[in-house]
Amino acid sequence: MEITIPKSELSKLLHITLAIAEKKSTMPILGNLLLSAEDKNFKVTASDLEITAVASCGATVKKKGSITVGAKVFGDLVRELPDGEVTIRAGERDRVEVSAGSSKLKIVGIGAEEYPVPPGLSLETKSKISAQTLSEMINKTLYAVSLDEGRYNMNGVCMELVKEGRAHCLRMVATDGHRLALITRPLEGVAFTGLTEKGSKKGDGVTDHIIVPRKGLTEVRKALEAVGDAPVGVDVIQGFLVVQGSSWKLVVQLVDSEFPNYEQVLPKAAGTKIAVLSSHLAQALKRVSLVVSDKNKGVRLDFFPNLVRISSSSPEVGEAQEELEVQYKGRDFSVGFNARYLIDTLGTVGENQPFILELGGETGPGKFYAESDESSIGIVMPLRLD
């Protein structure tokens, strides 16, 4: 194999594939990238057998062939190369020579025949979704995924097709048991092979919801960064989520479990509504939480007409208090929340946006959303006040 490719193009391929190579696998070969040269095309493949990514671009191919190289050393090497054309040549004894300008380096490779066939790579998508919409939905739910490996069915984001009024929509939901993030977006004409609309009849191999693992969606989001608002192919097939751009494809194995019944957590009745600018609230919460030493990052919110007082204290660090103007005309009341949970929710909203806190008293869950978009919400359970 021998190819020449601009460093900028090679870096784009590695941006999509590099992090997927499994560093701690029982199969050491999965720590490698598979490099393949075909007619005027260069392709990089990475897989941990649960997530597979392949990215390709045009290249000057002097000799066809394939080789695998250690992902970390190859990525570090390419990062430090000078800008311009990069030549990659597979030599004798699986040595791979990489040269650019006056730089020439050789690294040890492993024959491509040792690399396993990644599952699901042959699957094709049949529906298209705006990359910007899909990226937004991931950003507004991924933060709430549980990191507790013991809660297997919460280690990913639930995807559903739902009907709201006359609109057919895609919904994504994540929860860690203490908070929940939900976003719904209309997607007319979208159909998935193995996912049916909630409430519809399910056939063989078809389900009404899927759970996409956190790592897989993180890699999908990364791939979407360079796409802009162009459409990308998306489908659910044979236990995989497949997302496909013009020059790349990601295949993510789904979590084989049932997602919790999140609808039980959603407030059934409207709560007390308070409006505040998102950036003002986020900045105040960050400052006040600095003096909280425990992992719950508990802060107290005291509401008065047109005012909220945010306070916290801990014997080891100190105490803090801030007051903000809000739009509220009800009775005085107090509630406690994990500040980090509120800050994470606020981080999905643009700066200086009117933000709604819809509260169900001292013990009911709080519902949080941008005033302009109630189809994207965060639910946070309150903390007990001392």
MOBELTA-V430895 format. One record per residue. N is the residue number from 1. SS is DSSP state (@ for helix, = for strand, . for the rest). OMEGA is omega in whole degrees, 0 to 359 (NA if undefined). D_LAST is the distance of its C-alpha to the last C-alpha in Angstrom with 2 decimals. Layout:
n = [N,N]
ss = [SS,SS]
omega = [OMEGA,OMEGA]
d_last = [D_LAST,D_LAST]
This chain:
n = [1,2,3,4,5,6,7,8,9,10,11,12,13,14,15,16,17,18,19,20,21,22,23,24,25,26,27,28,29,30,31,32,33,34,35,36,37,38,39,40,41,42,43,44,45,46,47,48,49,50,51,52,53,54,55,56,57,58,59,60,61,62,63,64,65,66,67,68,69,70,71,72,73,74,75,76,77,78,79,80,81,82,83,84,85,86,87,88,89,90,91,92,93,94,95,96,97,98,99,100,101,102,103,104,105,106,107,108,109,110,111,112,113,114,115,116,117,118,119,120,121,122,123,124,125,126,127,128,129,130,131,132,133,134,135,136,137,138,139,140,141,142,143,144,145,146,147,148,149,150,151,152,153,154,155,156,157,158,159,160,161,162,163,164,165,166,167,168,169,170,171,172,173,174,175,176,177,178,179,180,181,182,183,184,185,186,187,188,189,190,191,192,193,194,195,196,197,198,199,200,201,202,203,204,205,206,207,208,209,210,211,212,213,214,215,216,217,218,219,220,221,222,223,224,225,226,227,228,229,230,231,232,233,234,235,236,237,238,239,240,241,242,243,244,245,246,247,248,249,250,251,252,253,254,255,256,257,258,259,260,261,262,263,264,265,266,267,268,269,270,271,272,273,274,275,276,277,278,279,280,281,282,283,284,285,286,287,288,289,290,291,292,293,294,295,296,297,298,299,300,301,302,303,304,305,306,307,308,309,310,311,312,313,314,315,316,317,318,319,320,321,322,323,324,325,326,327,328,329,330,331,332,333,334,335,336,337,338,339,340,341,342,343,344,345,346,347,348,349,350,351,352,353,354,355,356,357,358,359,360,361,362,363,364,365,366,367,368,369,370,371,372,373,374,375,376,377,378,379,380,381,382,383,384,385,386]
ss = [.,=,=,=,=,=,@,@,@,@,@,@,@,@,@,@,@,@,@,@,.,.,.,.,.,.,.,@,@,@,@,=,=,=,=,=,=,=,.,.,=,=,=,=,=,=,=,.,.,.,=,=,=,=,=,=,=,=,.,=,=,=,=,.,=,=,=,=,=,=,@,@,@,@,@,@,@,@,@,@,.,.,.,.,=,=,=,=,=,=,.,@,@,@,=,=,=,=,=,=,.,.,=,=,=,=,=,=,=,=,=,@,@,@,.,.,.,.,.,.,.,.,.,.,.,.,=,=,=,=,@,@,@,@,@,@,@,@,@,.,.,@,@,@,.,.,.,.,.,.,.,@,@,@,.,=,=,=,=,=,=,=,=,=,.,.,=,=,=,=,=,=,=,=,=,.,.,.,=,=,=,=,=,=,=,=,.,.,.,.,.,=,.,.,=,.,=,.,.,.,.,.,.,.,.,.,=,.,.,=,=,=,=,@,@,@,@,@,@,@,@,@,@,@,.,.,.,.,.,.,=,=,=,=,=,=,=,.,.,=,=,=,=,=,.,.,.,=,=,=,=,=,=,.,.,.,.,.,.,.,.,@,@,@,.,.,.,.,.,.,.,=,=,=,=,=,=,@,@,@,@,@,@,@,@,@,@,@,@,@,@,.,.,.,.,.,.,=,=,=,=,=,=,=,.,.,=,=,=,=,=,=,=,=,.,.,.,=,=,=,=,=,=,=,=,.,=,.,.,.,.,.,=,=,=,=,=,=,@,@,@,@,@,@,@,@,.,.,.,.,.,.,.,=,=,=,=,=,=,.,.,.,.,.,.,=,=,=,=,=,.,.,=,=,=,=,=,=,=,=,.,.,=,.,.,.]
omega = [174,181,173,186,175,180,182,179,179,179,178,179,181,178,182,190,195,186,184,180,187,184,187,183,172,174,183,182,180,172,180,170,176,179,183,178,177,180,176,184,177,187,177,180,175,180,168,181,171,175,177,177,173,180,184,176,178,180,173,184,177,179,179,176,181,177,173,179,177,186,185,183,179,179,178,181,182,181,184,180,175,178,180,183,177,177,179,184,176,183,181,179,176,172,181,180,179,182,178,183,179,181,177,182,176,177,181,176,175,182,183,181,179,186,181,176,182,181,172,186,181,182,180,181,178,179,178,179,175,179,180,179,180,179,178,182,176,181,186,177,189,183,185,180,179,176,180,184,177,179,190,184,176,182,179,180,178,175,180,166,183,176,177,187,178,185,173,192,169,179,174,184,175,177,173,179,179,180,183,174,183,175,179,180,179,180,182,175,180,177,180,183,186,181,181,180,181,181,178,180,180,177,178,178,181,181,179,172,177,175,180,184,184,182,180,179,176,180,176,179,180,180,182,185,185,186,184,182,179,178,174,178,179,175,175,187,170,178,179,164,180,177,191,173,183,183,181,177,175,179,185,177,185,175,182,181,178,178,179,177,186,183,177,183,184,180,182,181,179,179,177,185,176,180,180,176,186,183,179,181,181,181,179,179,179,181,184,183,181,182,179,185,184,186,180,180,185,174,180,176,177,184,174,178,177,182,170,175,181,184,177,177,172,183,184,188,183,181,181,179,175,175,180,172,178,173,182,183,183,181,176,173,183,178,179,178,168,185,182,179,179,180,178,179,179,180,178,182,178,180,176,175,172,187,184,169,179,192,180,180,185,186,181,179,176,178,187,181,173,182,183,186,180,176,173,188,169,176,180,176,182,174,177,179,175,NA]
d_last = [68.37,68.66,66.90,66.26,63.19,61.52,58.50,56.43,57.17,56.53,53.12,52.22,53.15,51.04,48.02,47.99,49.00,48.02,44.39,45.36,47.68,45.99,45.66,44.69,46.79,49.02,51.71,52.25,54.33,51.22,50.29,53.36,54.20,57.29,59.57,62.32,65.22,67.16,69.52,68.17,64.63,62.12,59.18,56.14,54.35,51.16,49.54,47.17,48.57,45.36,45.58,48.99,49.92,53.42,54.35,57.87,59.93,63.54,65.19,68.66,69.41,72.34,71.84,69.85,67.74,64.32,62.49,58.95,57.29,54.08,51.40,49.68,52.90,54.50,51.52,51.34,55.11,55.26,52.46,54.57,57.90,59.55,59.60,62.61,64.30,63.13,65.54,64.37,67.09,67.00,69.66,71.10,68.97,66.01,65.58,64.02,65.20,63.13,64.81,64.14,66.26,67.27,64.43,65.36,63.15,63.65,60.96,61.29,60.95,61.24,63.60,62.29,63.63,60.84,58.13,56.88,57.26,53.79,52.81,52.84,54.47,57.35,55.13,55.62,53.50,54.75,52.13,51.13,47.84,47.18,45.82,43.60,42.06,41.52,40.02,37.60,36.47,35.90,33.97,31.62,30.77,31.32,28.03,26.12,28.36,26.85,27.89,27.43,31.07,30.25,29.31,32.87,32.88,30.06,31.84,33.64,33.85,35.16,38.17,39.58,42.32,41.24,42.84,41.11,43.49,46.80,45.44,45.42,42.46,40.98,37.26,35.12,31.68,29.39,26.11,24.19,22.18,19.05,21.00,24.50,27.23,30.25,33.38,36.56,39.85,43.23,45.91,49.10,51.78,49.66,50.39,49.44,51.74,49.17,46.40,46.89,45.05,42.20,43.72,47.23,49.40,48.98,52.10,52.85,50.87,48.87,45.14,42.81,40.15,40.07,37.50,38.45,37.04,34.95,37.62,40.32,38.68,37.97,41.72,42.66,40.60,42.37,45.75,45.01,44.34,48.08,49.09,47.97,48.26,51.12,50.89,50.21,51.24,48.52,49.03,47.61,50.37,50.72,47.11,46.93,45.59,48.43,48.02,51.23,52.20,55.75,56.00,53.20,51.67,48.41,48.19,44.82,44.63,42.06,39.33,40.86,37.98,36.38,33.51,30.54,30.82,28.69,29.67,27.32,24.35,25.85,24.55,27.29,26.76,26.34,22.91,22.11,23.95,23.17,25.80,25.53,27.82,26.91,27.81,25.87,22.60,23.34,24.19,21.11,18.82,21.00,20.79,17.06,16.47,18.95,16.57,14.25,15.76,14.29,16.24,13.65,13.86,10.54,10.82,9.56,12.54,13.22,16.59,19.30,23.04,24.43,21.49,18.29,16.12,14.69,12.52,11.16,11.19,12.05,13.79,16.85,17.60,16.28,14.63,16.00,16.23,18.78,20.10,22.35,24.77,24.43,26.49,24.44,25.46,23.08,20.51,17.34,14.28,11.20,10.52,9.32,12.24,13.93,15.96,18.94,19.33,19.60,21.92,24.07,24.51,25.41,27.86,29.99,30.53,33.07,32.27,32.01,31.80,30.23,27.11,25.50,21.86,22.21,18.88,18.48,15.52,11.84,13.06,16.54,17.87,18.65,22.33,23.57,27.22,29.83,31.16,34.63,33.94,31.90,33.73,31.56,27.86,24.66,22.13,18.58,16.05,12.54,9.43,6.58,3.81,0.00]
